[in-house]
Each structure stands twice: as C-alpha cells, then as structure tokens.
C-alpha cells in the first residue's frame, strides 16, 4: 500500500511540475514575442529618422515619442515576465529536490528491472547494467559503459 501511495504522490508531483514547465514555456514564448516586437519598433524609429533626414523634413518627434513609449512598455512587460519566470524556475527546482528521490529501488530484486531516475531531462526509467551498474536507455541491448550484452540475460 505504501508503494502505491508513493507512486500516486510522485505522479501528482510530476503532473504539477509538467504544468509549471508548460507555464515556463508560455512565458518564454511571450518574452520572445515582445522582444521581437521591440526590434520591429526600433526599426520603425530608424526608418522614420532616415526618411526624414533623406527628404530634408524635420524629424517627427511625436511619432518617435509614441514608438519609444511602446518600447518602454514592452521592456517593463519583459522585466515582469522574467521575474515570474525566475520565480517559477526556483519553485520547480525546490519541488524536484524535495519530492522525488534520486533513485527509486526496482520493484523486484532483479537488477535488469527498470528504475525511475532523475536526469537532466527529468524523471525517467533507466536500465542498469548488472556488470558495471551503468545507467542505460530502457531498450538498450548493450551497456553504454562496459559493453555488457543485455541479450545474454534472457
């Protein structure tokens, strides 16, 4: 029963972390879009100044002021989003360190079983070599560390 509670708890934590990761990606996407918009606004200012200079007309400061105000607003928006992003990332790191153990023992004592392991890419199943203990992809036929053949186990 304890095992099922642990599995349910870990599954809930994984779902929460997945939601946070989606939120992080949305914020990153929004930041990228706002920065791209600012690049276009800078280009509009440059084009406006260039056109006025080439034609000999005075620079239209009202239009430039409006574009600068948009840029300033976007910069404030990006700063707020980056702050939120930092907050979400720190929450995710703290949750990952507290909730999910680094290695979960296999359900059976058979060393060929898959184990849940936290990697740089997240929590995933890995196959461990009975010869050297190295972690391998679940469908590996040969150990990446020592060359041990998993096929010979069958």
Helices and strands as residue ranges (DSSP letters): H 2-55, H 61-99, E 114-119, E 122-128, E 135-136, G 150-153
